[in-house]
């Protein structure tokens, strides 16, 4: 079941509710002062953020051959190590 941010129009208060789509539709029909709203989403790629690196065998056997074929030479990795060091 998804989580919805529900806005109470008269007060501007936003609450988070966990319910099915059918329950949400019933809730909104019974309570016209409420509507679904979206808060700012925070999305991040853990690899790009440096939190997690791909496995070394994936780098060696998948990424390195692709780089070699496309670029013809090792290039700087986003992990600050030349791809030839893999």
DSSP file (Angstrom, degrees, kcal/mol; ACC not computed):
  #  RESIDUE AA STRUCTURE BP1 BP2  ACC     N-H-->O    O-->H-N    N-H-->O    O-->H-N    TCO  KAPPA ALPHA  PHI   PSI    X-CA   Y-CA   Z-CA
    1    1 A X              0   0    0      0, 0.0    19,-0.2     0, 0.0     2,-0.1   0.000 360.0 360.0 360.0 140.2    0.0    0.0    0.0
    2    2 A X        -     0   0    0     17,-0.5    17,-1.6    16,-0.1     2,-0.4  -0.372 360.0-122.8 -83.6 164.6    1.3    3.5   -0.8
    3    3 A X  E     -A   18   0A   0     15,-0.2     2,-0.4    -2,-0.1    15,-0.2  -0.906  27.1-161.4-105.9 134.5    1.7    6.4    1.5
    4    4 A X  E     -A   17   0A   0     13,-3.6    13,-3.1    -2,-0.4     2,-0.7  -0.907  18.1-134.8-118.8 144.3   -0.1    9.7    0.6
    5    5 A X  E     -AB  16  37A   0     32,-0.6    32,-2.9    -2,-0.4     2,-0.5  -0.892  27.9-161.3 -94.0 117.6    0.4   13.2    1.8
    6    6 A X  E     -AB  15  36A   0      9,-3.5     9,-2.7    -2,-0.7     2,-0.5  -0.895   2.5-153.4-108.1 125.0   -3.0   14.6    2.6
    7    7 A X  E     -AB  14  35A   0     28,-3.4    28,-1.9    -2,-0.5     2,-0.8  -0.842   8.5-146.4 -99.4 128.3   -3.6   18.4    2.7
    8    8 A X  E  >> -AB  13  34A   0      5,-2.8     4,-3.0    -2,-0.5     5,-0.6  -0.853  17.1-153.6 -90.0 107.9   -6.3   19.8    4.9
    9    9 A X  T  45S+     0   0    0     24,-2.6    -1,-0.2    -2,-0.8    25,-0.1   0.862  84.7  50.1 -56.7 -47.0   -7.3   22.9    2.8
   10   10 A X  T  45S+     0   0    0     23,-0.3    -1,-0.2     1,-0.2    24,-0.1   0.874 125.4  26.1 -64.2 -35.6   -8.7   25.2    5.5
   11   11 A X  T  45S-     0   0    0     -3,-0.4    -2,-0.2     2,-0.1    -1,-0.2   0.686  95.1-130.7-100.7 -20.3   -5.7   24.8    7.9
   12   12 A X  T  <5 +     0   0    0     -4,-3.0     2,-0.3     1,-0.3    -3,-0.2   0.561  54.1 150.4  79.8   7.9   -2.9   24.0    5.4
   13   13 A X  E   < -A    8   0A   0     -5,-0.6    -5,-2.8    -6,-0.0     2,-0.5  -0.567  33.3-153.7 -77.3 134.6   -1.9   21.0    7.6
   14   14 A X  E     -A    7   0A   0     -2,-0.3     2,-0.3    -7,-0.2    -7,-0.2  -0.942  14.1-178.3-112.1 127.1   -0.3   18.1    5.7
   15   15 A X  E     -A    6   0A   0     -9,-2.7    -9,-3.5    -2,-0.5     2,-0.5  -0.891  23.9-127.0-121.3 155.0   -0.5   14.6    7.2
   16   16 A X  E     -A    5   0A   0     -2,-0.3     2,-0.4   -11,-0.2   -11,-0.2  -0.880  28.1-173.9-103.3 128.3    0.9   11.3    5.9
   17   17 A X  E     -A    4   0A   0    -13,-3.1   -13,-3.6    -2,-0.5     2,-0.6  -0.968  18.7-148.8-128.1 141.5   -1.5    8.4    5.5
   18   18 A X  E     +A    3   0A   0     -2,-0.4     2,-0.3   -15,-0.2   -15,-0.2  -0.924  45.8 125.1-108.7 108.8   -0.9    4.8    4.5
   19   19 A X        -     0   0    0    -17,-1.6   -17,-0.5    -2,-0.6    -2,-0.1  -0.977  58.1 -90.4-158.7 166.0   -3.9    3.4    2.7
   20   20 A X     >  -     0   0    0     -2,-0.3     4,-2.2   -19,-0.2     5,-0.1  -0.292  42.3-108.7 -75.5 167.3   -5.1    1.6   -0.5
   21   21 A X  H  > S+     0   0    0      2,-0.2     4,-2.6     1,-0.2     5,-0.2   0.897 121.0  52.0 -64.4 -40.1   -6.2    3.6   -3.6
   22   22 A X  H  > S+     0   0    0      1,-0.2     4,-2.1     2,-0.2    -1,-0.2   0.907 110.2  48.1 -63.2 -41.7   -9.8    2.5   -2.9
   23   23 A X  H  > S+     0   0    0      2,-0.2     4,-2.6     1,-0.2    -1,-0.2   0.882 111.0  51.7 -66.4 -37.5   -9.6    3.7    0.7
   24   24 A X  H  X S+     0   0    0     -4,-2.2     4,-2.7     2,-0.2     5,-0.2   0.936 109.2  49.1 -63.4 -46.3   -8.1    7.0   -0.5
   25   25 A X  H  X S+     0   0    0     -4,-2.6     4,-1.9     1,-0.2    -2,-0.2   0.900 113.6  46.7 -60.7 -40.9  -10.9    7.6   -3.0
   26   26 A X  H  X S+     0   0    0     -4,-2.1     4,-2.3     2,-0.2    -1,-0.2   0.917 112.0  50.9 -65.9 -43.5  -13.5    6.9   -0.3
   27   27 A X  H  X S+     0   0    0     -4,-2.6     4,-1.6     1,-0.2    -2,-0.2   0.918 112.2  46.3 -60.2 -45.0  -11.7    9.2    2.2
   28   28 A X  H  < S+     0   0    0     -4,-2.7     6,-0.2     1,-0.2    -1,-0.2   0.852 112.1  50.7 -68.6 -34.2  -11.5   12.0   -0.4
   29   29 A X  H  < S+     0   0    0     -4,-1.9     3,-0.3    -5,-0.2    -1,-0.2   0.887 114.9  43.2 -68.6 -38.4  -15.2   11.5   -1.4
   30   30 A X  H  < S+     0   0    0     -4,-2.3     2,-0.5     1,-0.2    -2,-0.2   0.725 120.0  43.6 -78.4 -22.4  -16.3   11.6    2.3
   31   31 A X    ><  +     0   0    0     -4,-1.6     3,-1.6    -5,-0.2    -1,-0.2  -0.789  60.2 175.7-127.5  87.1  -14.0   14.6    3.2
   32   32 A X  T 3  S+     0   0    0     -2,-0.5    -1,-0.1     1,-0.3    -4,-0.1   0.649  76.0  69.6 -69.3 -13.4  -14.1   17.3    0.6
   33   33 A X  T 3  S+     0   0    0    -25,-0.1   -24,-2.6   -24,-0.1     2,-0.3   0.497  92.3  74.2 -80.3  -2.5  -11.8   19.6    2.7
   34   34 A X  E <   +B    8   0A   0     -3,-1.6     2,-0.3   -26,-0.2   -26,-0.2  -0.823  55.8 173.4-112.0 149.6   -8.9   17.2    2.0
   35   35 A X  E     -B    7   0A   0    -28,-1.9   -28,-3.4    -2,-0.3     2,-0.3  -0.981  36.5-101.5-148.0 158.2   -6.8   16.7   -1.1
   36   36 A X  E     +B    6   0A   0     -2,-0.3     2,-0.3   -30,-0.2   -30,-0.2  -0.640  43.5 177.8 -81.0 134.7   -3.7   14.8   -2.1
   37   37 A X  E     -B    5   0A   0    -32,-2.9   -32,-0.6    -2,-0.3     2,-0.5  -0.852  22.8-129.2-130.2 167.9   -0.6   16.8   -2.3
   38   38 A X        -     0   0    0     -2,-0.3     2,-0.1   -34,-0.1     3,-0.1  -0.979  13.3-152.0-124.4 126.7    3.1   16.1   -3.0
   39   39 A X        -     0   0    0     -2,-0.5     2,-0.2     1,-0.1   -34,-0.0  -0.392  48.7 -69.9 -82.2 170.6    6.0   17.2   -0.8
   40   40 A X        -     0   0    0     -2,-0.1     2,-0.3     1,-0.1    -1,-0.1  -0.454  53.4-136.0 -65.4 126.8    9.4   17.7   -2.4
   41   41 A X        -     0   0    0     -2,-0.2     2,-0.6    -3,-0.1    -1,-0.1  -0.660   9.0-153.0 -86.0 139.5   10.8   14.4   -3.4
   42   42 A X        +     0   0    0     -2,-0.3     2,-0.4     2,-0.0    -2,-0.0  -0.920  22.3 171.6-115.0 106.0   14.4   13.7   -2.6
   43   43 A X        +     0   0    0     -2,-0.6     2,-0.3     2,-0.0    -2,-0.0  -0.937   0.7 168.4-117.5 134.1   15.9   11.2   -5.0
   44   44 A X        -     0   0    0     -2,-0.4     2,-0.7     5,-0.0     3,-0.1  -0.999  35.6-125.7-146.5 145.4   19.5   10.3   -5.2
   45   45 A X     >  -     0   0    0     -2,-0.3     4,-2.2     1,-0.2     6,-0.2  -0.806  19.3-151.1 -87.4 115.4   21.6    7.7   -6.9
   46   46 A X  T  4>S+     0   0    0     -2,-0.7     5,-1.9     1,-0.2     6,-1.5   0.818  95.6  51.3 -60.8 -30.4   23.7    6.0   -4.2
   47   47 A X  T >45S+     0   0    0      4,-0.2     3,-1.0     2,-0.2    -1,-0.2   0.934 111.6  46.0 -70.7 -45.2   26.5    5.2   -6.6
   48   48 A X  T 345S+     0   0    0      1,-0.3    -2,-0.2     2,-0.1    -1,-0.2   0.829 110.6  54.1 -66.0 -31.5   26.7    8.8   -7.9
   49   49 A X  T 3<5S-     0   0    0     -4,-2.2    -1,-0.3     3,-0.1    -2,-0.2   0.555 114.5-118.4 -79.3  -7.1   26.6   10.1   -4.3
   50   50 A X  T < 5S+     0   0    0     -3,-1.0    -3,-0.2    -4,-0.3     3,-0.2   0.595  82.9 118.1  83.0   9.8   29.6    7.9   -3.4
   51   51 A X  S   <S+     0   0    0     -5,-1.9     2,-0.4     1,-0.3    -4,-0.2   0.858  82.9  16.4 -76.3 -35.6   27.6    5.9   -0.8
   52   52 A X        -     0   0    0     -6,-1.5     2,-0.3     0, 0.0    -2,-0.3  -0.996  68.3-153.3-142.0 131.7   28.1    2.6   -2.7
   53   53 A X        -     0   0    0     -2,-0.4     3,-0.1    -3,-0.2    -6,-0.0  -0.744  33.1-101.8 -99.0 151.9   30.4    1.6   -5.5
   54   54 A X        -     0   0    0     -2,-0.3     5,-0.1     1,-0.1    -1,-0.1  -0.358  55.1 -80.8 -66.7 155.2   29.6   -1.1   -8.0
   55   55 A X     >  -     0   0    0      1,-0.1     4,-1.9     3,-0.1     3,-0.4  -0.215  37.1-122.4 -57.3 146.5   31.2   -4.5   -7.3
   56   56 A X  H  > S+     0   0    0      1,-0.2     4,-2.7     2,-0.2     5,-0.2   0.843 111.1  54.9 -63.5 -34.9   34.8   -4.7   -8.5
   57   57 A X  H  > S+     0   0    0      2,-0.2     4,-2.5     1,-0.2    -1,-0.2   0.840 106.6  52.1 -69.1 -29.9   34.2   -7.7  -10.8
   58   58 A X  H  >>S+     0   0    0     -3,-0.4     5,-1.8     2,-0.2     4,-1.7   0.901 111.7  46.8 -66.5 -41.6   31.4   -5.7  -12.5
   59   59 A X  I  <>S+     0   0    0     -4,-1.9     5,-2.7     3,-0.2    -2,-0.2   0.931 117.1  43.4 -64.5 -45.7   33.9   -2.9  -13.1
   60   60 A X  I  <5S+     0   0    0     -4,-2.7     5,-0.4     1,-0.2    -2,-0.2   0.927 124.8  30.0 -66.3 -47.4   36.6   -5.3  -14.4
   61   61 A X  I  <5S+     0   0    0     -4,-2.5    -1,-0.2    -5,-0.2    -2,-0.2   0.590 133.7  21.6 -97.7 -11.8   34.5   -7.5  -16.6
   62   62 A X  I  X5S+     0   0    0     -4,-1.7     4,-1.4    -5,-0.2    -3,-0.2   0.722 125.9  35.4-118.1 -59.0   31.7   -5.1  -17.8
   63   63 A X  I  ><S+     0   0    0     -5,-1.8     4,-2.8     1,-0.2     5,-0.2   0.914 114.1  54.4 -69.8 -43.4   32.6   -1.5  -17.5
   64   64 A X  H  ><S+     0   0    0     -5,-2.7     4,-2.6    -6,-0.2     5,-0.2   0.925 109.2  46.9 -61.5 -46.9   36.3   -1.7  -18.3
   65   65 A X  H  > S+     0   0    0     -5,-0.4     4,-2.2     2,-0.2    -1,-0.2   0.878 112.9  51.1 -62.0 -35.1   35.8   -3.5  -21.7
   66   66 A X  H  X S+     0   0    0     -4,-1.4     4,-2.8     2,-0.2     5,-0.3   0.943 112.0  46.2 -64.7 -46.7   33.1   -1.0  -22.6
   67   67 A X  H  X>S+     0   0    0     -4,-2.8     4,-3.0     1,-0.2     5,-0.8   0.910 112.2  51.2 -61.2 -42.2   35.4    1.9  -21.8
   68   68 A X  H  X5S+     0   0    0     -4,-2.6     4,-1.1    -5,-0.2    -1,-0.2   0.905 114.6  42.9 -62.5 -42.2   38.3    0.3  -23.7
   69   69 A X  H  <5S+     0   0    0     -4,-2.2    -2,-0.2    -5,-0.2    -1,-0.2   0.898 122.3  37.2 -72.6 -40.7   36.1   -0.3  -26.8
   70   70 A X  H  <5S+     0   0    0     -4,-2.8    -2,-0.2    -5,-0.2    -3,-0.2   0.888 132.2  23.6 -80.3 -39.9   34.4    3.1  -26.8
   71   71 A X  H  <5S-     0   0    0     -4,-3.0    -3,-0.2    -5,-0.3    -2,-0.2   0.667  86.3-141.0-104.8 -19.4   37.2    5.4  -25.6
   72   72 A X  S  <<S+     0   0    0     -4,-1.1     2,-0.3    -5,-0.8    -4,-0.2   0.366  78.1  49.8  76.5  -6.5   40.3    3.4  -26.7
   73   73 A X  S    S-     0   0    0     -6,-0.4    -2,-0.1     0, 0.0    -1,-0.0  -0.980  98.3 -82.2-154.2 159.6   42.2    4.3  -23.5
   74   74 A X        -     0   0    0     -2,-0.3     2,-0.3    -3,-0.1     8,-0.1  -0.368  47.5-163.9 -63.5 145.7   41.6    4.4  -19.8
   75   75 A X        -     0   0    0      6,-0.1     8,-1.9    -2,-0.0     2,-0.2  -0.849  30.9 -81.1-126.7 165.9   39.7    7.4  -18.6
   76   76 A X  B     -C   82   0B   0     -2,-0.3     6,-0.2     6,-0.2     2,-0.2  -0.469  45.9-139.9 -68.1 133.3   39.2    9.0  -15.2
   77   77 A X    >   -     0   0    0      4,-1.1     3,-1.5    -2,-0.2    -1,-0.1  -0.505  21.7-114.6 -87.4 160.9   36.5    7.2  -13.2
   78   78 A X  T 3  S+     0   0    0      1,-0.3    -1,-0.1    -2,-0.2     4,-0.1   0.563 116.5  66.5 -72.1  -4.8   34.0    9.1  -11.0
   79   79 A X  T 3  S-     0   0    0      2,-0.3    -1,-0.3   -29,-0.0     3,-0.1   0.208 117.8-112.2 -97.4  14.3   35.6    7.3   -8.1
   80   80 A X  S <  S+     0   0    0     -3,-1.5     2,-0.4     1,-0.2    -2,-0.1   0.734  84.6 109.1  63.5  27.1   38.8    9.3   -8.8
   81   81 A X  S    S-     0   0    0     -6,-0.1    -4,-1.1     5,-0.0    -2,-0.3  -0.998  76.7-108.6-128.8 136.8   40.8    6.3   -9.9
   82   82 A X  B >   -C   76   0B   0     -2,-0.4     3,-1.9    -6,-0.2    -6,-0.2  -0.348  26.4-125.3 -60.7 142.4   41.9    5.6  -13.4
   83   83 A X  G >  S+     0   0    0     -8,-1.9     3,-1.3     1,-0.3    -1,-0.1   0.707 105.9  71.4 -65.1 -18.4   39.9    2.7  -14.9
   84   84 A X  G 3  S+     0   0    0      1,-0.2    -1,-0.3    -9,-0.1    -2,-0.1   0.687  85.9  67.9 -70.2 -16.2   43.2    1.0  -15.8
   85   85 A X  G <         0   0    0     -3,-1.9    -1,-0.2     1,-0.2    -2,-0.2   0.583 360.0 360.0 -78.4  -9.0   43.7    0.3  -12.0
   86   86 A X    <         0   0    0     -3,-1.3    -1,-0.2    -4,-0.2    -2,-0.1   0.514 360.0 360.0 -72.3 360.0   40.8   -2.1  -12.0
